[in-house]
């Protein structure tokens, strides 16, 4: 098919490669413009941009598309059979949604209608969901509200992290959208029951609240690392918690209290054993190595 691909982060790259390897005619790749990155703040193209150049595909990086009629006209002029969208990062206006003959198909990282929105992978782990998956949907003006073409699921285990789930779902997207293009299944409206929204995450979402139960804190650590990261305060230090494990115990102990040298921390319910930590400006390290350079004395209370 004659198509455009629209995506930006690493999540989108496997689908772009799958479409290219399958022989589809990718006449344009849309992605976010290069942005400053690293210590030198050098203009850096996003992962999809780099992959498209490697494949020899033409790249377009408009900063905005909603009200720019020249972009609408340029998109329509591509004479597309379909557009495939995967975490593009810009909202498509009706003129662009209607331009391809078979519309715009979105590779969404959840089992819709659960976890519409910006952070479905993290939301599924935070909520303790038993599974996640990929939904191929036909896009419309609403936020992830369009009819579904295909879905596939993957289990979320008790120790699954966001990077692990991200990679599993990214690998599923390409084969599933290829099936949707080949089979052209009848779109099925999303059910009205079970709709949830995954909010956009910020740095403050990573602040650990020790009054929560240990299982919830463990899910937060697994969901929000590497970004935005989970953290707590000890004195004047902001310490990132990269990995932890929940345990039973500590009834009657004030939340945030360091119980021993493991270190285990009392929570609103249960105990959280910290297994990997990081100080500002340093690398992450196992808890025993971290404590040799920065002790957390038993009895102290973490902020």
RODO-2510 file (C-alpha; in nm, 4 decimals, decimal comma):
residues 303
     n   res          X          Y          Z
     1     x     0,0000     0,0000     0,0000
     2     x     0,0937     0,3612    -0,0421
     3     x     0,1201     0,4937     0,3111
     4     x     0,2644     0,7485     0,5496
     5     x     0,4054     0,6526     0,8872
     6     x     0,3697     0,8897     1,1817
     7     x     0,5623     0,8258     1,5040
     8     x     0,8458     0,9595     1,7135
     9     x     0,9829     0,7513     2,0073
    10     x     1,1640     0,4182     2,0184
    11     x     0,8284     0,2432     2,0678
    12     x     0,7347     0,3281     1,7074
    13     x     1,0520     0,2077     1,5351
    14     x     0,9713    -0,1683     1,5134
    15     x     0,6424    -0,0919     1,3370
    16     x     0,8156     0,1346     1,0852
    17     x     1,0718    -0,1348     1,0124
    18     x     0,8003    -0,4026     0,9798
    19     x     0,6068    -0,1945     0,7255
    20     x     0,9231    -0,1286     0,5267
    21     x     1,0304    -0,4934     0,5286
    22     x     0,6813    -0,6005     0,4157
    23     x     0,7223    -0,3960     0,0983
    24     x     0,4700    -0,1199     0,1596
    25     x     0,5423     0,2061    -0,0206
    26     x     0,6204     0,4503     0,2592
    27     x     0,6100     0,7862     0,0825
    28     x     0,6606     0,9990     0,3974
    29     x     0,7595     0,9543     0,7604
    30     x     0,6249     1,2177     0,9987
    31     x     0,7899     1,2664     1,3391
    32     x     0,8670     1,5286     1,6007
    33     x     1,1316     1,7889     1,5050
    34     x     1,4898     1,7460     1,6345
    35     x     1,5315     1,8820     1,9865
    36     x     1,8271     1,9754     2,2090
    37     x     1,9570     1,6742     2,4027
    38     x     2,2564     1,5740     2,6138
    39     x     2,5048     1,7910     2,7974
    40     x     2,5879     1,9895     2,4858
    41     x     2,2175     2,0435     2,4047
    42     x     2,2851     1,9451     2,0438
    43     x     1,9856     1,9253     1,8107
    44     x     1,9070     1,5523     1,8017
    45     x     1,6565     1,3706     1,5795
    46     x     1,4076     1,1358     1,7474
    47     x     1,4402     0,7556     1,7107
    48     x     1,1877     0,7324     1,4237
    49     x     1,3688     1,0113     1,2378
    50     x     1,6990     0,8259     1,2662
    51     x     1,5431     0,4946     1,1589
    52     x     1,3745     0,6559     0,8576
    53     x     1,7026     0,8075     0,7383
    54     x     1,8712     0,4689     0,7794
    55     x     1,5996     0,3136     0,5598
    56     x     1,6279     0,5910     0,3019
    57     x     1,2754     0,7216     0,3621
    58     x     1,1709     1,0884     0,3264
    59     x     1,1108     1,2584     0,6616
    60     x     0,8813     1,5460     0,7513
    61     x     0,9021     1,7183     1,0913
    62     x     0,6319     1,9856     1,1198
    63     x     0,6212     2,1518     1,4599
    64     x     0,2409     2,1682     1,4445
    65     x    -0,0307     2,0330     1,2187
    66     x    -0,3702     2,1146     1,3709
    67     x    -0,4217     2,4624     1,2225
    68     x    -0,1591     2,4691     0,9479
    69     x    -0,3632     2,4308     0,6292
    70     x    -0,0475     2,4055     0,4202
    71     x     0,0385     2,0857     0,6108
    72     x    -0,3135     1,9536     0,5501
    73     x    -0,2749     2,0166     0,1774
    74     x     0,0717     1,8591     0,1646
    75     x    -0,0582     1,5509     0,3451
    76     x    -0,3570     1,5176     0,1100
    77     x    -0,1242     1,5539    -0,1899
    78     x     0,0559     1,2336    -0,0875
    79     x    -0,2473     1,0424    -0,2238
    80     x    -0,2318     0,7798     0,0518
    81     x    -0,4107     0,4510     0,0870
    82     x    -0,3596     0,4695     0,4638
    83     x    -0,1573     0,6391     0,7370
    84     x    -0,0154     0,4342     1,0251
    85     x     0,0283     0,6267     1,3505
    86     x     0,2247     0,5094     1,6548
    87     x     0,2966     0,7566     1,9371
    88     x     0,3390     1,0494     1,6963
    89     x     0,2950     1,3152     1,9636
    90     x     0,0772     1,5587     1,7654
    91     x    -0,3028     1,5584     1,7378
    92     x    -0,4216     1,5123     1,3792
    93     x    -0,6991     1,7470     1,2597
    94     x    -1,0085     1,6175     1,0754
    95     x    -0,8640     1,7194     0,7372
    96     x    -0,5661     1,4870     0,7834
    97     x    -0,7691     1,2047     0,9403
    98     x    -0,9961     1,2000     0,6354
    99     x    -0,7270     1,2294     0,3669
   100     x    -0,6105     0,8636     0,3266
   101     x    -0,8556     0,6346     0,1475
   102     x    -0,8581     0,3844     0,4380
   103     x    -0,8133     0,6481     0,7044
   104     x    -0,5486     0,6656     0,9769
   105     x    -0,4762     0,3550     1,1824
   106     x    -0,3315     0,3939     1,5306
   107     x    -0,1113     0,1405     1,7117
   108     x    -0,2180     0,1990     2,0720
   109     x    -0,0341     0,0413     2,3660
   110     x    -0,3327    -0,0823     2,5674
   111     x    -0,6403    -0,3000     2,5429
   112     x    -0,8892    -0,0282     2,4614
   113     x    -1,1091     0,1144     2,5978
   114     x    -0,8858     0,0746     2,9055
   115     x    -0,6084     0,3332     2,9262
   116     x    -0,6811     0,5790     2,6545
   117     x    -0,4358     0,8668     2,6598
   118     x    -0,0682     0,9491     2,6933
   119     x     0,0818     0,6955     2,9356
   120     x    -0,0975     0,3607     2,8957
   121     x     0,2041     0,1402     2,9668
   122     x     0,2869     0,3043     3,2999
   123     x    -0,0825     0,3258     3,3920
   124     x    -0,1330    -0,0489     3,3499
   125     x     0,1557    -0,1310     3,5853
   126     x     0,0558     0,1369     3,8381
   127     x    -0,2948    -0,0070     3,8543
   128     x    -0,1740    -0,3641     3,9003
   129     x    -0,3384    -0,4852     3,5783
   130     x    -0,2883    -0,8533     3,4956
   131     x    -0,2470    -0,7848     3,1229
   132     x    -0,1902    -0,5195     2,8615
   133     x    -0,1722    -0,5325     2,4848
   134     x    -0,1904    -0,3580     2,1489
   135     x    -0,5068    -0,2278     1,9865
   136     x    -0,5148    -0,1303     1,6203
   137     x    -0,7873     0,1318     1,5896
   138     x    -0,9180     0,3637     1,3191
   139     x    -0,8569     0,7168     1,4366
   140     x    -1,1257     0,9799     1,4807
   141     x    -1,1326     1,3209     1,6481
   142     x    -1,1793     1,1884     2,0040
   143     x    -0,8837     1,0832     2,2180
   144     x    -0,8320     0,7123     2,1354
   145     x    -1,2069     0,6667     2,0894
   146     x    -1,2088     0,5198     1,7384
   147     x    -1,3381     0,1749     1,6375
   148     x    -1,1077    -0,1228     1,6870
   149     x    -0,9718    -0,3454     1,4112
   150     x    -0,7486    -0,5929     1,5958
   151     x    -0,6183    -0,6535     1,9495
   152     x    -0,3545    -0,8774     2,1035
   153     x    -0,2621    -0,9143     2,4705
   154     x     0,0445    -0,9843     2,6841
   155     x     0,0492    -1,0713     3,0578
   156     x     0,1890    -0,8333     3,3185
   157     x     0,3802    -1,0304     3,5813
   158     x     0,4357    -0,9329     3,9466
   159     x     0,7855    -0,8001     3,8652
   160     x     0,7208    -0,6551     3,5174
   161     x     0,8776    -0,3124     3,4625
   162     x     0,7834    -0,0391     3,2175
   163     x     1,0886    -0,1033     2,9926
   164     x     1,0005    -0,4734     2,9725
   165     x     0,6349    -0,4093     2,8901
   166     x     0,7299    -0,1294     2,6488
   167     x     0,9579    -0,3602     2,4505
   168     x     0,7028    -0,6428     2,4426
   169     x     0,4280    -0,4131     2,3143
   170     x     0,6570    -0,2393     2,0635
   171     x     0,7423    -0,5795     1,9137
   172     x     0,3701    -0,6658     1,8838
   173     x     0,2664    -0,3472     1,7020
   174     x     0,4288    -0,4142     1,3644
   175     x     0,2919    -0,7652     1,3012
   176     x    -0,0538    -0,6622     1,4214
   177     x    -0,0807    -0,3564     1,1960
   178     x     0,0422    -0,5650     0,9012
   179     x    -0,2457    -0,8066     0,9681
   180     x    -0,4896    -0,5156     0,9822
   181     x    -0,3671    -0,3833     0,6478
   182     x    -0,3809    -0,7252     0,4823
   183     x    -0,7115    -0,8474     0,6256
   184     x    -0,9015    -0,5157     0,6467
   185     x    -1,1218    -0,6403     0,9342
   186     x    -1,4569    -0,4796     1,0072
   187     x    -1,4139    -0,1987     1,2645
   188     x    -1,5824    -0,2679     1,5993
   189     x    -1,6927     0,0265     1,8176
   190     x    -1,5286     0,0439     2,1571
   191     x    -1,7564    -0,0581     2,4448
   192     x    -1,8827     0,2207     2,6666
   193     x    -1,8027     0,0244     2,9821
   194     x    -1,4464     0,0011     3,1095
   195     x    -1,3204     0,3354     2,9761
   196     x    -1,0192     0,4699     3,1679
   197     x    -0,7677     0,7420     3,0877
   198     x    -0,3916     0,7330     3,1401
   199     x    -0,2765     1,0806     3,2456
   200     x     0,0375     1,2464     3,1175
   201     x     0,3097     1,1949     3,3782
   202     x     0,5397     1,4551     3,5341
   203     x     0,8351     1,4483     3,7689
   204     x     0,6223     1,4963     4,0801
   205     x     0,4432     1,1698     4,0069
   206     x     0,7656     0,9978     4,1071
   207     x     0,7659     1,1311     4,4649
   208     x     0,7236     0,8328     4,7006
   209     x     0,4556     0,8578     4,9697
   210     x     0,5478     0,6114     5,2444
   211     x     0,1930     0,6168     5,3841
   212     x     0,0867     0,4086     5,0827
   213     x     0,1074     0,0308     5,1020
   214     x     0,4282    -0,1409     4,9963
   215     x     0,2698    -0,3140     4,6954
   216     x     0,1508     0,0184     4,5522
   217     x     0,4947     0,1738     4,6033
   218     x     0,6587    -0,1246     4,4349
   219     x     0,4291    -0,0787     4,1341
   220     x     0,5184     0,2914     4,1222
   221     x     0,8896     0,2103     4,1173
   222     x     0,8441    -0,0488     3,8414
   223     x     0,6135     0,1808     3,6406
   224     x     0,7956     0,5142     3,6586
   225     x     1,1556     0,4113     3,6000
   226     x     1,3469     0,5189     3,4003
   227     x     1,1171     0,8223     3,3534
   228     x     1,0106     1,0302     3,5354
   229     x     1,1851     0,8244     3,8055
   230     x     1,0847     0,7609     4,1666
   231     x     1,2539     0,9425     4,4533
   232     x     1,2519     1,0301     4,8240
   233     x     1,4350     1,2764     5,0471
   234     x     1,6837     1,2049     5,3221
   235     x     1,8024     1,5251     5,4859
   236     x     1,9082     1,7549     5,2023
   237     x     1,9573     1,4692     4,9565
   238     x     1,7119     1,3664     4,6852
   239     x     1,7669     0,9941     4,6287
   240     x     1,6270     0,8044     4,3320
   241     x     1,4883     0,4602     4,3976
   242     x     1,5488     0,2463     4,0890
   243     x     1,4294    -0,0924     4,2160
   244     x     1,2578    -0,2354     4,5237
   245     x     1,0607    -0,5343     4,6490
   246     x     0,7545    -0,5381     4,8781
   247     x     0,7461    -0,7513     5,1921
   248     x     0,5087    -0,8097     5,4823
   249     x     0,5617    -0,6670     5,8323
   250     x     0,6252    -0,3420     6,0232
   251     x     0,2794    -0,3036     6,1768
   252     x     0,2727    -0,0058     6,4124
   253     x     0,5920     0,1565     6,2785
   254     x     0,5735     0,5101     6,1408
   255     x     0,5725     0,5127     5,7577
   256     x     0,9089     0,6082     5,6130
   257     x     1,1096     0,4640     5,9040
   258     x     1,4294     0,2793     5,8095
   259     x     1,3933    -0,0573     5,9840
   260     x     1,7343    -0,2171     5,9234
   261     x     2,0425    -0,2202     5,7046
   262     x     1,8824    -0,4062     5,4115
   263     x     1,7418    -0,1357     5,3975
   264     x     1,3737    -0,2057     5,4618
   265     x     1,1354     0,0887     5,4920
   266     x     0,8071     0,0848     5,6841
   267     x     0,5075     0,1761     5,4682
   268     x     0,1412     0,2454     5,5387
   269     x     0,1009    -0,1304     5,5046
   270     x     0,3903    -0,3703     5,4667
   271     x     0,7588    -0,3025     5,4066
   272     x     0,9530    -0,1954     5,0988
   273     x     1,3058    -0,3319     5,0618
   274     x     1,5195    -0,0933     4,8583
   275     x     1,7428    -0,2844     4,6175
   276     x     1,8910    -0,0221     4,3823
   277     x     1,9448     0,3506     4,4494
   278     x     2,1082     0,6571     4,2983
   279     x     2,2316     0,9890     4,4346
   280     x     2,2195     1,3053     4,2242
   281     x     2,5064     1,3163     3,9771
   282     x     2,6062     0,9546     4,0445
   283     x     2,5327     0,6224     3,8807
   284     x     2,2765     0,3775     4,0119
   285     x     2,4070     0,0964     4,2308
   286     x     2,2891    -0,2001     4,4401
   287     x     2,1700    -0,1110     4,7894
   288     x     2,4675    -0,2646     4,9735
   289     x     2,7179    -0,0665     4,7641
   290     x     2,5073     0,2500     4,7947
   291     x     2,4944     0,2232     5,1755
   292     x     2,8710     0,1945     5,2025
   293     x     2,8985     0,5461     5,0624
   294     x     2,5751     0,6904     5,1976
   295     x     2,4268     0,5202     5,5066
   296     x     2,0554     0,5262     5,5892
   297     x     2,0698     0,4601     5,9661
   298     x     1,7959     0,2386     6,1146
   299     x     1,5435     0,4537     6,2975
   300     x     1,5804     0,7504     6,0652
   301     x     1,2695     0,8662     5,8790
   302     x     1,2712     0,9280     5,5050
   303     x     1,0900     1,2248     5,3564
***
